[in-house]
Structure formats: C-alpha cells, structure tokens
C-alpha cells in the first residue's frame, strides 16, 4: 500500500498499480462528462469519494493527478459542483493529515 510501507520497492509497485487503475477509470470515462454519459449517475456516486484521496495519492506517490489524469480531474470538478457531492466529501487536505497520522501510529515514515 502506498502509505503503509517504508520500503521503496513496495511503494513504487503500489504507485504503478494505482496509476494503472486510474488509467482504466479515465479510459472508461473517455470524453463523456459523467460515466453514464450526460447525466450524473450511480457509477459517479460510487467513484467520487476517491476524489478526497487524490491529494494524498499525489503527495505520497510524488505524481500529479492533473498531469496524469486530466479527464478524471475535470470529471471530479464537475461532480463537486453538485451540492450533494460537495457537502458529502471530506476535504482532501484533512484526509492527507489523517493518513500522515496513521503512518506515524504505524511507525511508517
């Protein structure tokens, strides 16, 4: 796991796997505004919580979501324009702080 190991090889393997997963998700999104096409639907609802982790993945994996997955970032920004989404998602920076605290408790630096 990207944040649960201090082993460089494990972290790099986790990062590569994570990037591959998000590449698949971006490919499935394609040029559509939402996964279901023009309307926000069940797949969007299921995936948008991962947006709260984008900053954490970037910081711990040393990569940029904007550079790697511009379509996913645009999709996420469209989704958070919806009040139901913006009010239900955790702040990305708070998620990162919690993950750092977990790393500290686990002794993973």
C-alpha contacts under 8 A as a table, 3 or more apart, distances in Angstrom:
res1	aa1	res2	aa2	distance
1	X	4	X	5.24
1	X	5	X	6.44
1	X	10	X	7.35
1	X	11	X	6.64
1	X	14	X	5.59
2	X	5	X	6.62
2	X	10	X	7.64
2	X	11	X	5.02
2	X	12	X	7.80
2	X	14	X	5.38
2	X	15	X	6.29
2	X	57	X	7.73
2	X	60	X	6.83
2	X	61	X	6.92
3	X	6	X	7.85
3	X	11	X	7.53
3	X	60	X	6.66
3	X	99	X	7.50
3	X	103	X	6.76
3	X	108	X	7.79
4	X	103	X	6.52
4	X	106	X	7.69
4	X	108	X	6.39
5	X	8	X	7.92
5	X	10	X	6.81
5	X	11	X	6.52
5	X	108	X	5.98
6	X	10	X	7.86
6	X	11	X	7.24
6	X	108	X	5.58
6	X	109	X	6.09
7	X	10	X	5.37
7	X	11	X	6.25
8	X	11	X	5.11
8	X	12	X	6.13
9	X	12	X	5.12
9	X	13	X	6.12
10	X	13	X	5.16
10	X	14	X	6.10
11	X	14	X	5.06
11	X	15	X	6.05
11	X	61	X	7.70
12	X	15	X	4.98
12	X	16	X	6.17
12	X	61	X	7.85
13	X	16	X	5.17
13	X	17	X	6.21
14	X	17	X	5.10
14	X	18	X	6.06
15	X	18	X	5.06
15	X	19	X	6.09
15	X	61	X	5.95
16	X	19	X	5.13
16	X	20	X	6.20
17	X	20	X	5.13
17	X	21	X	6.32
18	X	21	X	5.15
18	X	22	X	6.35
19	X	22	X	5.19
19	X	23	X	6.10
20	X	23	X	5.01
20	X	24	X	6.36
21	X	24	X	5.23
21	X	25	X	6.42
22	X	25	X	4.89
22	X	26	X	6.03
22	X	69	X	7.47
23	X	26	X	5.05
23	X	27	X	6.03
23	X	69	X	7.15
24	X	27	X	5.01
24	X	28	X	6.19
25	X	28	X	5.12
25	X	29	X	6.25
25	X	72	X	7.83
26	X	29	X	5.05
26	X	30	X	6.20
26	X	69	X	6.66
26	X	71	X	6.32
26	X	72	X	5.74
27	X	30	X	5.11
28	X	35	X	7.32
29	X	32	X	5.88
29	X	33	X	7.70
29	X	34	X	6.77
29	X	35	X	5.28
29	X	71	X	7.64
29	X	72	X	7.66
30	X	71	X	7.47
31	X	71	X	7.54
32	X	35	X	6.64
32	X	36	X	7.89
32	X	37	X	5.31
32	X	38	X	6.77
33	X	37	X	6.18
33	X	38	X	5.82
33	X	39	X	7.69
33	X	75	X	6.23
33	X	78	X	7.75
34	X	37	X	5.10
34	X	38	X	5.96
34	X	39	X	6.14
34	X	40	X	5.69
34	X	41	X	7.57
34	X	44	X	6.69
34	X	75	X	6.57
35	X	40	X	7.42
35	X	41	X	7.35
35	X	43	X	6.26
35	X	44	X	6.12
36	X	39	X	6.07
36	X	40	X	6.64
36	X	41	X	6.00
36	X	42	X	7.99
36	X	43	X	7.15
36	X	44	X	7.76
37	X	40	X	7.74
40	X	44	X	6.16
40	X	45	X	7.75
40	X	79	X	7.64
41	X	44	X	5.39
41	X	45	X	6.30
42	X	45	X	4.99
42	X	46	X	6.16
43	X	46	X	5.02
43	X	47	X	6.17
44	X	47	X	5.19
44	X	48	X	5.78
44	X	79	X	7.83
45	X	48	X	5.65
45	X	49	X	7.62
46	X	49	X	7.00
47	X	50	X	5.90
47	X	51	X	7.80
48	X	51	X	5.45
48	X	52	X	7.91
48	X	76	X	6.67
48	X	79	X	7.35
48	X	85	X	7.97
49	X	52	X	5.83
49	X	53	X	7.82
49	X	89	X	6.38
50	X	53	X	5.35
50	X	54	X	6.84
51	X	54	X	5.22
51	X	76	X	6.62
51	X	92	X	7.69
52	X	55	X	7.21
52	X	89	X	6.53
52	X	90	X	5.84
52	X	91	X	6.23
52	X	92	X	4.66
52	X	95	X	6.83
53	X	56	X	5.15
53	X	57	X	6.11
53	X	92	X	6.06
53	X	95	X	6.65
53	X	96	X	7.40
54	X	57	X	5.16
54	X	58	X	6.15
54	X	65	X	6.93
54	X	92	X	7.11
55	X	58	X	5.04
55	X	59	X	6.12
55	X	92	X	5.82
55	X	93	X	6.92
55	X	96	X	6.94
56	X	59	X	5.16
56	X	60	X	6.01
56	X	92	X	7.22
56	X	93	X	7.66
56	X	95	X	7.07
56	X	96	X	4.93
56	X	99	X	7.70
57	X	60	X	5.36
57	X	61	X	5.48
57	X	62	X	7.74
57	X	63	X	7.87
58	X	61	X	5.21
58	X	62	X	5.31
58	X	63	X	5.01
58	X	64	X	5.61
58	X	65	X	6.67
59	X	62	X	5.33
59	X	63	X	7.23
63	X	68	X	7.72
64	X	67	X	5.24
64	X	68	X	6.05
65	X	68	X	5.05
65	X	69	X	5.24
65	X	70	X	6.87
65	X	73	X	6.93
66	X	69	X	5.53
66	X	70	X	4.81
66	X	73	X	6.12
67	X	70	X	6.06
69	X	72	X	5.39
69	X	73	X	6.41
70	X	73	X	5.12
70	X	74	X	6.19
71	X	74	X	5.10
71	X	75	X	6.07
72	X	75	X	4.94
72	X	76	X	6.05
73	X	76	X	5.06
73	X	77	X	6.18
74	X	77	X	5.11
74	X	78	X	6.27
75	X	78	X	5.12
75	X	79	X	6.21
76	X	79	X	4.97
76	X	80	X	6.19
77	X	80	X	5.27
77	X	81	X	6.50
78	X	81	X	5.36
78	X	82	X	7.46
79	X	82	X	5.70
79	X	85	X	6.57
79	X	86	X	7.95
80	X	83	X	7.01
80	X	85	X	5.31
80	X	86	X	4.81
81	X	85	X	7.41
81	X	86	X	6.68
82	X	85	X	5.39
82	X	86	X	6.22
83	X	86	X	5.10
83	X	87	X	5.89
84	X	87	X	5.60
84	X	88	X	6.37
85	X	88	X	5.24
85	X	89	X	6.22
86	X	89	X	5.68
90	X	94	X	7.18
90	X	95	X	6.86
91	X	94	X	5.32
91	X	95	X	6.38
92	X	95	X	5.15
92	X	96	X	6.34
93	X	96	X	5.01
93	X	97	X	6.28
94	X	97	X	5.00
94	X	98	X	6.25
95	X	98	X	5.14
95	X	99	X	6.22
96	X	99	X	5.07
96	X	100	X	6.19
97	X	100	X	5.09
97	X	101	X	6.27
98	X	101	X	5.03
98	X	102	X	6.21
99	X	102	X	4.96
99	X	103	X	6.14
100	X	103	X	5.02
100	X	104	X	6.23
101	X	104	X	5.02
101	X	105	X	6.23
102	X	105	X	5.04
102	X	106	X	6.08
103	X	106	X	5.08
103	X	107	X	6.01
103	X	108	X	4.94
103	X	109	X	6.49
104	X	107	X	4.99
104	X	108	X	5.95
104	X	109	X	6.63
105	X	108	X	7.70
